[in-house]
Amino acid sequence: MAKNEILPFAIADGANVLPAEEYQKLPARNNGFSAGVARSQELNKVWRQSSMIAHVIAQFIAETNNSDVLDDGNVDKLKAGLISALSKNVNNTVPAATKTVAGITKLSSATNSDDETQAATPKAVKIAYDLAKTVSIDEINKKFDKASVLQTTGDATDKVISQKACDEFYAKKDSWEKFTAGQINIKSSGNYSSLILIKGSGDTLLLETSPNDAYFVYRDAEGKNKGVITIPSNKNGTLALTSSTDTFKAGRLNIESATGDTIFNLGGTNGSSGSEISYVRSSKRTQVHDINSKTTVVFPQKSGELALSSDFISNIRRGAKVKSPDTSEWGPNECPSGCVLTQVVHKGNTEWGVNNWYRPLQIFINGKWKTLAGDV
């Protein structure tokens, strides 16, 4: 083990040194001791603090260099030992710098190196900056060999295509030009991809794919939907659309909604007019609704035939039988409003011997019988 002869002074317990609080307030700490007698506690405090720091530094030198530090007055040797110890300590504790780790790095003024372990000096940065200022787009264009510029498309990896060729083969075409392609692929990085066809009037036809289905959407120039066709992704078959004057031949037409009500509109536009045949999912009923007159015919959840005419009343019935208070034979024999008097019984043995029974009228609404008046 290396020896250290630079030793601390007055470090024993109870050493005769001035307490730290008194030493901090000691006038001589700033101005030094003047002529006269100095107290031993004051001098011991000064010698202990300086000797402790000297000892720690000397010990660091001895342990790091593994060599003796002697009290021989050789200042140059002590200085060289300290520099050597500091250098070894840095090299052993601070890593080399990388792109992800901070540390020691080497500087370089090279401008043609691809080394990623060295740092560029201001000189190298200035050389690159001065070179960039001298190069213009015109000078770059002059370096191209015009003979190697292609006027058509291809699969070459070492050729340059001209602006004219890019415009002819890749630029957008006007709608009246012929666009020939065996297949047009429109790819999206997400779940949606769309193609929009625009008429001169501003109306558009949008073909769009979504995470679940595909859609044809016809919109006017203001962006309002004029027609929507949904192509479900989980159905197979053929979709045929005809005009209103064509014959639509089908043994059965199925219209299905996955979540909401199912509506089939006749003669209307966007549900603003005409008639609708709908299945209301919430109440499980079928109804026919005339949008113009705002009238609705509801088909009850009952088996049988339903006939509607101007002189036919449906969905009306008598309710439960109710007895009213007895009356005299002179009456009056009445029942509450909205009810039908159904039975009158006369008992001749008493003045109040007329018994009356009535039934309230009920109407079938929203799948339930509702009483118009009276008690059930």
GIUR-V415360 format. One record per backbone hydrogen bond with DSSP energy under -1.0 kcal/mol. CO is the residue of the C=O (numbers start at 0). NH is the residue of the N-H. If there is no record, write none. Layout:
co: (CO | CO)
nh: (NH | NH)
//
This chain:
co: (2 | 4 | 11 | 14 | 18 | 19 | 25 | 26 | 26 | 27 | 38 | 39 | 40 | 40 | 41 | 42 | 43 | 44 | 45 | 46 | 47 | 48 | 49 | 50 | 51 | 52 | 53 | 54 | 55 | 56 | 57 | 58 | 59 | 60 | 61 | 61 | 68 | 69 | 72 | 73 | 74 | 75 | 76 | 77 | 78 | 79 | 80 | 81 | 82 | 83 | 84 | 85 | 86 | 87 | 88 | 89 | 94 | 100 | 103 | 105 | 107 | 118 | 120 | 121 | 122 | 123 | 124 | 125 | 126 | 127 | 128 | 135 | 136 | 137 | 140 | 144 | 145 | 149 | 159 | 161 | 162 | 163 | 164 | 165 | 165 | 173 | 192 | 194 | 196 | 198 | 202 | 203 | 204 | 205 | 206 | 207 | 208 | 212 | 213 | 214 | 215 | 216 | 217 | 217 | 218 | 219 | 223 | 226 | 228 | 230 | 242 | 261 | 263 | 265 | 268 | 273 | 274 | 275 | 276 | 277 | 278 | 279 | 279 | 284 | 285 | 286 | 287 | 288 | 289 | 289 | 294 | 296 | 299 | 308 | 314 | 316 | 321 | 326 | 327 | 335 | 337 | 339 | 342 | 344 | 346 | 352 | 353 | 354 | 355 | 356 | 356 | 357 | 358 | 359 | 360 | 361 | 362 | 364 | 367 | 369)
nh: (68 | 6 | 14 | 16 | 22 | 23 | 28 | 29 | 30 | 31 | 42 | 43 | 17 | 44 | 45 | 46 | 47 | 48 | 49 | 50 | 51 | 52 | 53 | 54 | 55 | 56 | 57 | 58 | 59 | 60 | 61 | 62 | 63 | 64 | 65 | 66 | 4 | 71 | 74 | 77 | 78 | 79 | 80 | 81 | 82 | 83 | 84 | 85 | 86 | 87 | 88 | 89 | 90 | 91 | 92 | 93 | 103 | 97 | 96 | 118 | 120 | 107 | 124 | 125 | 126 | 127 | 128 | 129 | 130 | 131 | 132 | 139 | 140 | 141 | 143 | 147 | 148 | 161 | 149 | 165 | 166 | 167 | 168 | 169 | 170 | 176 | 208 | 206 | 204 | 201 | 198 | 218 | 196 | 216 | 194 | 214 | 192 | 209 | 230 | 207 | 228 | 205 | 225 | 226 | 203 | 222 | 219 | 217 | 215 | 213 | 245 | 278 | 276 | 274 | 271 | 290 | 265 | 288 | 263 | 286 | 261 | 283 | 284 | 279 | 298 | 277 | 296 | 275 | 293 | 294 | 289 | 287 | 301 | 311 | 363 | 361 | 357 | 353 | 330 | 338 | 360 | 358 | 356 | 354 | 349 | 346 | 326 | 344 | 323 | 341 | 342 | 321 | 339 | 318 | 371 | 316 | 369 | 367 | 364 | 362)
//
